[in-house]
Amino acid sequence: MKKLIFLALLSMSIMHAQDSKKLDSNSIAVGDMITIGSPSGKSYQHILFPKTNFIIKKGGTTNFKKLKGLQAVITEREEKKSKTIVTIKRKDGKKFLNSLNSIKVDLKKAIEAKEIL
């Protein structure tokens, strides 16, 4: 019986720890680190990449699977009417998709869609 109670308390504390780790768009500032998650569809909906033909013309690739798990740094933050748009760059200094130095993200929607972790 003691083991059962211990396991129940342990699992509840682990679930509570995971809930407290969620991102809040108001708490994110310039210089914070974020992780790019998986796309909500075939491609990212709220991470604002240019059209694929522009990426290919610059010599890049359109393999969005490679972006999952990348660390990025927020370099700029701007508030628009009902949106928070942030500009991010890769932590390691390389280019996104081998052609883009920085990209813009609709922060609130990307967090809700778990495109940003």
VEXLOPA-155326 format. One line per 4 residues: number of its first residue (from 1); their letters; for each residue x, y, z of N, C-alpha, C. Coordinates in steps of 0.2 Angstrom, whole numbers, always signed. Layout:
N
NUM> a> X:Y:Z:X:Y:Z:X:Y:Z ~ ...
This chain:
117
1> mkkl> +4:-6:+0:+0:+0:+0:+4:+6:+0 ~ +10:+6:+4:+14:+12:+4:+18:+13:-3 ~ +19:+8:-6:+22:+9:-13:+17:+12:-18 ~ +11:+10:-17:+6:+13:-22:+5:+20:-21
5> ifla> +5:+22:-14:+4:+29:-13:+10:+33:-15 ~ +16:+30:-14:+22:+33:-16:+22:+34:-24 ~ +21:+29:-27:+20:+30:-35:+15:+35:-37 ~ +10:+35:-34:+5:+40:-36:+7:+47:-34
9> llsm> +10:+49:-29:+13:+55:-27:+19:+57:-32 ~ +23:+52:-34:+28:+53:-38:+26:+55:-45 ~ +21:+52:-48:+18:+53:-54:+15:+60:-54 ~ +11:+62:-49:+8:+68:-49:+13:+74:-49
13> simh> +19:+73:-45:+24:+78:-45:+27:+79:-52 ~ +28:+73:-55:+31:+74:-62:+27:+77:-67 ~ +20:+76:-67:+15:+79:-71:+15:+87:-69 ~ +16:+88:-63:+15:+95:-61:+22:+99:-63
17> aqds> +27:+96:-63:+34:+99:-66:+33:+100:-73 ~ +30:+96:-77:+30:+97:-84:+25:+102:-86 ~ +20:+103:-82:+15:+109:-83:+18:+115:-82 ~ +23:+116:-77:+26:+122:-76:+31:+124:-81
21> kkld> +33:+120:-85:+38:+122:-90:+35:+125:-97 ~ +29:+126:-97:+26:+129:-103:+28:+136:-104 ~ +29:+138:-111:+31:+144:-112:+25:+149:-112 ~ +26:+155:-110:+22:+161:-110:+24:+166:-115
25> snsi> +20:+168:-120:+23:+173:-125:+24:+180:-121 ~ +22:+181:-116:+23:+188:-112:+30:+187:-109 ~ +32:+181:-107:+38:+181:-103:+44:+180:-107 ~ +44:+180:-114:+49:+179:-118:+52:+186:-120
29> avgd> +58:+187:-120:+62:+193:-121:+67:+192:-126 ~ +70:+197:-129:+76:+197:-133:+82:+194:-129 ~ +85:+189:-133:+91:+185:-130:+89:+178:-127 ~ +82:+177:-126:+80:+170:-124:+81:+165:-129
33> miti> +82:+159:-126:+83:+153:-131:+77:+149:-132 ~ +75:+147:-138:+69:+143:-139:+71:+137:-143 ~ +67:+132:-143:+68:+126:-147:+63:+126:-152 ~ +65:+124:-159:+60:+123:-164:+57:+116:-163
37> gsps> +50:+116:-163:+47:+109:-163:+45:+107:-170 ~ +40:+102:-170:+38:+99:-176:+33:+103:-179 ~ +32:+103:-186:+27:+107:-189:+20:+105:-188 ~ +15:+110:-188:+8:+108:-186:+5:+105:-192
41> gksy> +8:+105:-198:+5:+102:-204:+11:+99:-208 ~ +11:+100:-215:+16:+98:-219:+22:+103:-219 ~ +21:+109:-217:+26:+114:-216:+24:+118:-210 ~ +28:+122:-208:+27:+127:-202:+22:+132:-204
45> qhil> +17:+133:-200:+11:+138:-202:+13:+144:-198 ~ +16:+145:-193:+17:+151:-189:+24:+153:-188 ~ +29:+149:-191:+35:+151:-192:+35:+153:-199 ~ +37:+160:-200:+35:+163:-207:+41:+162:-211
49> fpkt> +42:+157:-215:+47:+156:-220:+44:+159:-227 ~ +49:+161:-231:+47:+163:-238:+44:+157:-242 ~ +41:+158:-247:+39:+153:-252:+45:+149:-254 ~ +44:+142:-255:+49:+137:-256:+53:+139:-263
53> nfii> +50:+142:-268:+54:+144:-273:+59:+149:-272 ~ +58:+154:-267:+63:+159:-265:+69:+155:-261 ~ +67:+150:-257:+72:+147:-254:+77:+143:-258 ~ +74:+140:-263:+78:+136:-268:+82:+140:-272
57> kkgg> +79:+146:-274:+83:+151:-279:+90:+153:-275 ~ +89:+154:-268:+95:+156:-264:+100:+150:-263 ~ +98:+144:-266:+103:+138:-265:+101:+134:-258 ~ +95:+135:-256:+94:+132:-249:+90:+125:-251
61> ttnf> +88:+122:-245:+84:+116:-246:+77:+117:-242 ~ +72:+113:-244:+66:+114:-241:+64:+108:-236 ~ +69:+105:-233:+68:+99:-229:+67:+102:-222 ~ +61:+103:-220:+59:+105:-214:+60:+101:-208
65> kklk> +61:+94:-209:+62:+89:-204:+68:+91:-200 ~ +73:+94:-204:+80:+95:-201:+79:+101:-195 ~ +74:+105:-196:+73:+110:-191:+71:+108:-184 ~ +68:+102:-184:+65:+100:-177:+71:+99:-172
69> glqa> +70:+102:-166:+75:+102:-161:+81:+107:-161 ~ +81:+111:-166:+86:+116:-167:+85:+122:-161 ~ +91:+124:-159:+91:+129:-154:+91:+136:-157 ~ +87:+141:-155:+87:+147:-158:+87:+153:-153
73> vite> +90:+159:-155:+90:+164:-150:+85:+170:-153 ~ +81:+173:-149:+77:+178:-151:+81:+185:-151 ~ +81:+188:-157:+85:+194:-158:+81:+200:-158 ~ +75:+200:-160:+71:+206:-160:+64:+204:-158
77> reek> +60:+208:-155:+53:+207:-153:+49:+213:-155 ~ +43:+213:-159:+39:+218:-160:+32:+216:-159 ~ +28:+221:-156:+21:+220:-154:+17:+224:-160 ~ +13:+220:-163:+8:+223:-167:+1:+222:-164
81> kskt> -4:+224:-168:-11:+225:-165:-12:+219:-160 ~ -13:+213:-163:-15:+207:-159:-9:+202:-160 ~ -4:+203:-162:+2:+198:-163:+8:+201:-160 ~ +12:+196:-158:+19:+197:-156:+23:+193:-161
85> ivti> +27:+197:-165:+31:+194:-170:+39:+195:-167 ~ +42:+189:-167:+49:+189:-165:+53:+187:-171 ~ +60:+189:-171:+64:+187:-176:+69:+182:-172 ~ +71:+177:-175:+75:+172:-172:+81:+170:-177
89> krkd> +87:+169:-174:+93:+166:-177:+95:+160:-174 ~ +98:+156:-178:+101:+149:-175:+106:+151:-170 ~ +107:+147:-165:+112:+147:-159:+119:+146:-162 ~ +119:+141:-166:+126:+140:-169:+129:+144:-174
93> gkkf> +125:+149:-177:+127:+154:-182:+126:+152:-189 ~ +123:+146:-190:+122:+143:-197:+116:+146:-199 ~ +114:+145:-206:+108:+148:-209:+102:+143:-208 ~ +96:+145:-208:+90:+141:-208:+90:+138:-215
97> lnsl> +89:+132:-216:+88:+129:-223:+93:+131:-228 ~ +99:+132:-225:+105:+134:-229:+104:+140:-233 ~ +99:+145:-232:+99:+151:-235:+96:+157:-231 ~ +93:+156:-226:+90:+161:-222:+94:+163:-215
101> nsik> +97:+169:-215:+100:+171:-208:+95:+171:-202 ~ +90:+174:-204:+85:+174:-198:+78:+173:-201 ~ +73:+171:-196:+66:+171:-198:+62:+174:-193 ~ +56:+175:-195:+51:+178:-191:+46:+173:-189
105> vdlk> +43:+174:-183:+39:+169:-180:+33:+173:-176 ~ +27:+171:-178:+21:+173:-174:+21:+169:-167 ~ +23:+173:-162:+25:+169:-156:+19:+166:-153 ~ +13:+169:-152:+8:+166:-148:+5:+160:-152
109> kaie> +4:+161:-158:+1:+155:-162:+6:+149:-163 ~ +12:+151:-163:+17:+145:-164:+18:+142:-157 ~ +17:+145:-151:+17:+142:-145:+11:+137:-144 ~ +5:+140:-146:-1:+136:-146:-1:+129:-150
113> akei> +2:+130:-156:+3:+125:-161:+9:+120:-159 ~ +13:+122:-154:+19:+118:-152:+24:+118:-158 ~ +24:+123:-162:+30:+124:-167:+36:+126:-163 ~ +35:+130:-157:+41:+132:-153:+40:+129:-146
117> l> +45:+126:-144:+45:+123:-137:+49:+128:-132
